[in-house]
Amino acid sequence: MDKRIVIPGDFLSDDVKKAGEGTFIREGKVYANLYGLVNEKNKIRVVPISGKYFPSAGDLIIATVSEITYSNWIMDIKSPYEGLLHISEYPRRIESDEMMKYLNVGDSVLVMVKEVSPSMKIELTMRDSRLKPITNGRLIEVTPSKVPRIIGRGGSMISMLKNATKCNIFVGQNGVIWITGKEKGVNKAIETIHLIDTQAHTNGLTERISKFLKGNETSEVDHKSPDILNELLD
């Protein structure tokens, strides 16, 4: 069933056993408790819309395999909607019985949003030399709406952060960030990104972040880190 937008008080079901997060029960009926999208996969849940990532074709994101079907990897893309990576969109030809050998549940991947249908079917692709499974480094999450502030105008903020921490950093449009480098630098990068995330709405942020990073030397970047991080941010 396609997900639909509801507001508090909208009727959802007569089956109280299906009531999940974001709902309430009154007189034996289930109602929406907040403004969001209805998800009826198992129980009825209302996923809040505020602050969520809504994909657009061409977005570069980090997704995690949540389920495997006969011909699709179903992906958690940190959105009210799931992403579908069809077996034909993997970088090499594989058979359906080999899918788990290449991407298993829990694996994270750099993917591109290929297409978004009017009914919000999200098709993903890895058919690009830059896109591949993530096998090292650290992943963190930020509020998707703060992504432009973390990148900065013309990439200024992320460039400053990469130079100061000697880390490779890829910021997915869905708010998932991949960081590789030496441990000290990675920890500093994570600390700084969280600072940007919480203070993105304030004035003088760039200057404060610059001062925060100064005087904190880090080891050289791990040369085994994938070049894709720099390529995607150029």
Sequence and secondary structure as in RCSB ss.txt:
>XXXX:A:sequence
MDKRIVIPGDFLSDDVKKAGEGTFIREGKVYANLYGLVNEKNKIRVVPISGKYFPSAGDLIIATVSEITYSNWIM
DIKSPYEGLLHISEYPRRIESDEMMKYLNVGDSVLVMVKEVSPSMKIELTMRDSRLKPITNGRLIEVTPSKVPRI
IGRGGSMISMLKNATKCNIFVGQNGVIWITGKEKGVNKAIETIHLIDTQAHTNGLTERISKFLKGNETSEVDHKS
PDILNELLD
>XXXX:A:secstr
    EE TT EEES GGGB TTEEEETTEEEE SSEEEE SSSBEEEE TT     TT EEEEEEEEE SSEEEE
E SSSSEEEEEGGGSSS   GGGHHHHS TT EEEEEEEEE TT  EEEE  STT  B  SSEEEE  GGGHHHH
H GGGHHHHHHHHHHT EEEE TTSEEEEES HHHHHHHHHHHHHHHHHTTSTTHHHHHHHHHTT       TTS
 THHHHHH 
